[in-house]
Amino acid sequence: MIDSIDIQQMRVFLAVAEELHFGRAAARLHMAQPPVSRAVRRLERDLGATLFERTSREVRLTTAGHALVKPAGEIIASAKQASALVRDAARNRERPVRIAYSGASTQRLIGRLACSINRLEPGIQIEFSGRSFAEPALELLLQHDVDIAIGRWDEIPNSISSHVIAQEELIVIVPSSHVLATVGSAQMSDFAPDPFVLLAPHPGAVLDDRLRRMERSGGFEIAVIHLAPDSWTAISLVSAGVGCSLTVSTVAETITDPQVRSVRLLNVVPPVELRMAWRGDARDSATQTVVALIDQLAQS
């Protein structure tokens, strides 16, 4: 019996089995004929069986030789697949895992991720791409320009895999002088008289969708005084007393400005979910490692 498979012996055996001629098999393998003959004899000795019947006129496979043809082909195919997987893994580790994220709410997670990668997976490089809104990050993912996207989407294409990494509450941030600054929670209709600073509308905007739902169900309409390009600008305008703003709890948690307060909304609307998304056909080990790590960080 063979204790360990010699891939080169399998290659030599298959070449002879297919050519049924030691000379032609040697030429096909770019080898001299004597090493081919020695390799076959060594394989027969290891297996304890004769694989070829040799005469001066022809070479024929024995019953044992016929039995070995299929397994030998499978062994060589498996070896090629293993080599390809190792090469792909090495290439994937050489290029960075590209992550597009949107909004202020993900910045703490991104910081923790970078720290964890440096500590646990120093061989993986990360390339971050900050986006003001979630939809452009998803487009980059669909176009294969990034490997992972983090954002809020109510709808995701079937080709994209995703996990919810945070369930978020709706929050109204107000100037510290606002009459509702200390109440803790309120209805959106309680803010109907106030001017609002909102993020500029864009396709797939989850916050805009939730606001319109609350307006329709409550029979009121918010007065928009300014459109902000991002959450940090909106927070700055609220701090200056320009108006209130609608955001999510993960953004509110990052605010350190003493001139701003957070009020949790009691309105019942579909939840806002922060998601991590990646292409369903992504198989490279580096991306899979980062996906698993983001899941772990989100749960801790």
Helices and strands as residue ranges (DSSP letters): H 7-19, H 22-28, H 33-47, E 52-54, E 59-61, H 63-94, E 97-102, G 104-106, H 107-120, E 126-131, H 134-142, E 148-151, E 160-168, E 170-175, E 185-186, G 188-191, E 195-199, H 206-218, E 223-228, H 231-239, E 245-248, H 249-252, E 260-265, E 272-279, H 285-299
